[in-house]
Amino acid sequence: MKYPSLGPNNFCGVETTFEEAKAVIIPVPYDSATSYRSGAREGPRAAIAASRQLELYDLELDANIFEKVPIYTLDEVAISVDSPRKTIDNVRKTVENVLAAGKFPITLGGDHSIALGPFEAIKKKYPNVSVAHFDAHSDLRDEFDGSKYSHACVMHRIAELGPKVAQVGLRSTEESCQEYAEKNKSRIKTFPASEKGKWKPSEVADHLSQEVYITFDVDCLDPSIMPSTGTPVPGGLMWCEALDVIREIGKKKKIVGFDVNELMPLPGFHAPDFLVANLIYKMLAYSHLNLFKK
């Protein structure tokens, strides 16, 4: 394994080529669709910078993840300040190219609105794909602040494409969102953070189809461990609780890609940046558990 002395765009400081890689990081520094505090545009760079300080050996799997899953980090996706749809299209095209090359896509936001782009690309390749949605909010509004592409609408746009959806860690929603979820209850199932002792990770996995896309808004996690986000909500999942669900999905299903969004770095407070870097590392490992069987 080679380690470059610099190269801030390399996740975990790993040096590999696009051709050698099995997985590809796609940074999207976009937060023009946020509704409260901006700053998530800095999230991808902060997570990548923190990742360069991580150990590459994983105690749980007794392996160096990147020896099994070489990873390449793309340059940042071009952002349009005029239209969220243009940015989403740029992300979709990038993910389509990554998939066409036979690579596993990992998209880093930015605000959660960008998740529609990778899902549209994934849906073309895997028509029966389902979605595991980790979030404090349902994001099921049809429109917010005059836009259908706000981060508050992303799961409505995704759900319109027909997948089964498991919403994990929710504790904040709106009446119209609840009505939409109820109307589509055969496809959309909620696993609230307030009831985390009443449902099991296996129930989340069992609701999903064989191929799963994961979209992870970091405000799914409790603000005590993830304060660096635009709209934190008390009572979220803790670190091991979130990993338990993702691990179970990886064991039972085929994870075909994921995104991680809404890290809003706070100056002088780096722990959340390292948490997100570790989260991406663990999600990559759980997405390829078949390579780590002893």
Secondary structure, DSSP 8 states (H G I E B T S, - for coil): -B--S--TTSGGG-B--TTT-SEEEEEE---TT-SS---GGGHHHHHHHHHTTS-SEETTTTEEHHHHS-EEE-------SS-HHHHHHHHHHHHHHHHHTT-EEEEEESSGGGGHHHHHHHHHH-TT-EEEEE-SB----S-BTTBSSSTTSHHHHHHTT---EEEES--B--HHHHHHHHHTTTTEEEE-GGGTTTS-HHHHHHHS-SEEEEEEEGGGB-TTT---SSS--SS-B-HHHHHHHHHHHHHHSEEEEEEEE----BTTB-HHHHHHHHHHHHHHHHTTGGGG--
